[in-house]
């Protein structure tokens, strides 16, 4: 890594895309297909340190986050921030006594929203599978009954 990249807080866009995609349980080829690209193109983008804004916007939309979130997410800072907030909350007597910063658009909040969306999607898929299973079982019972006649 060059000295310029070391001097600034460099964030690898491709690594973040891969990280969010994997957290959502999306396969590389599936995201590529959603973006109307080949799997090889998606792989190349995930290995790119910097992704053009237009491409990043398209990927971010498919992942349900903002391009800015992907550009600015730094896992080391997020872990540090999580640890700081957990420690802060553990020692807080009354949160109204402290001047806590408003963190509505904080990367951790976006990560929580992303995980909540993933869980909701998973619950919907589970309900669909249960419904389909019930339908198949009902059909099997109907076939058995018809054979018995």
For each residue, the residues with C-beta under 8 A, 3 or more apart:
1: 5 6 10
2: 5 6
3: 6 7
4: 7 8
5: 1 2 8 10 49
6: 1 2 3 10
7: 3 4
8: 4 5
9: 74
10: 1 5 6 49
11: 16 71 72 73 74
12: 15 16 49
13: 16 17 48 49 50 51 56 70 71
14: 17 18 45 46 47 48 49 51
15: 12 18 19 46
16: 11 12 13 19 20 70 71 73
17: 13 14 20 21 45 46 51 56 59 63 70
18: 14 15 21 22 28 46
19: 15 16 22 23 73 75
20: 16 17 23 24 63 65 70 114
21: 17 18 24 26 28 31 46 63
22: 18 19 25 26
23: 19 20 114 115 118
24: 20 21 63 64 114 117 118
25: 22 118
26: 21 22 30 31 63
27: 30 31
28: 18 21 31 32 39 42 43 46
29: 32 33 39 42
30: 26 27 33 34
31: 21 26 27 28 34 35 42 59 62 63
32: 28 29 35 37 38 39 41 42
33: 29 30 36 37
34: 30 31 62
35: 31 32 42 58 59 62
36: 33
37: 32 33 41 42 45
38: 32 41 42
39: 28 29 32 42 43
40: 43 44
41: 32 37 38 44 45
42: 28 29 31 32 35 37 38 39 45 46
43: 28 39 40 46 47
44: 40 41 47 48
45: 14 17 37 41 42 48 51 55 59
46: 14 15 17 18 21 28 42 43
47: 14 43 44
48: 13 14 44 45 51
49: 5 10 12 13 14
50: 13
51: 13 14 17 45 48 55 56 59 70
52: 55 56
53: 56 57 67
54: 57 58
55: 45 51 52 58 59
56: 13 17 51 52 53 59 60 67 70 71
57: 53 54 60 61 67
58: 35 54 55 61 62
59: 17 31 35 45 51 55 56 62 63 67 70
60: 56 57 63 65 66 67 69 70
61: 57 58 64
62: 31 34 35 58 59
63: 17 20 21 24 26 31 59 60 70 114
64: 24 61 114 117
65: 20 60 69 70 110 114
66: 60 69 70 110
67: 53 56 57 59 60 70 71
68: 71 72
69: 60 65 66 72 73 107 110
70: 13 16 17 20 51 56 59 60 63 65 66 67 73
71: 11 13 16 56 67 68
72: 11 68 69 107
73: 11 16 19 69 70 78 107
74: 9 11 77 78 107
75: 19 78 79
76: 79 80
77: 74 80 81 107
78: 73 74 75 81 82 107 108 111
79: 75 76 82 83
80: 76 77 83 84
81: 77 78 84 85 106 107 108
82: 78 79 85 86 108
83: 79 80 86 87
84: 80 81 87 88
85: 81 82 88 89 108
86: 82 83 89 90
87: 83 84 90 91
88: 84 85 91 92 98 100
89: 85 86 92 95
90: 86 87
91: 87 88
92: 88 89 95 97 98
93: 97
94: 97 98
95: 89 92 98 100
96:
97: 92 93 94
98: 88 92 94 95
99:
100: 88 95 103
101:
102:
103: 100 106 108 109
104: 109
105: 109 110
106: 81 103 109 110
107: 69 72 73 74 77 78 81 110 111
108: 78 81 82 85 103 111 112
109: 103 104 105 106 112 113
110: 65 66 69 105 106 107 113 114
111: 78 107 108 114 115
112: 108 109 115 116
113: 109 110 116 117
114: 20 23 24 63 64 65 110 111 117 118
115: 23 111 112 118 119
116: 112 113 119 120
117: 24 64 113 114 120 121
118: 23 24 25 114 115 121 122
119: 115 116 122 123
120: 116 117 123 124
121: 117 118 124 125
122: 118 119 125 126
123: 119 120 126 127
124: 120 121 127 128
125: 121 122 128 129
126: 122 123 129 130
127: 123 124 130 131
128: 124 125 131 132
129: 125 126 132 133
130: 126 127 133 134
131: 127 128 134 135
132: 128 129 135 136
133: 129 130 136 137
134: 130 131 137 138
135: 131 132 138 139
136: 132 133 139 140
137: 133 134 140 141
138: 134 135 141 142
139: 135 136 142 143
140: 136 137 143 144
141: 137 138 144 145
142: 138 139 145 146
143: 139 140 146 147
144: 140 141 147 148
145: 141 142 148 149
146: 142 143 149
147: 143 144
148: 144 145
149: 145 146
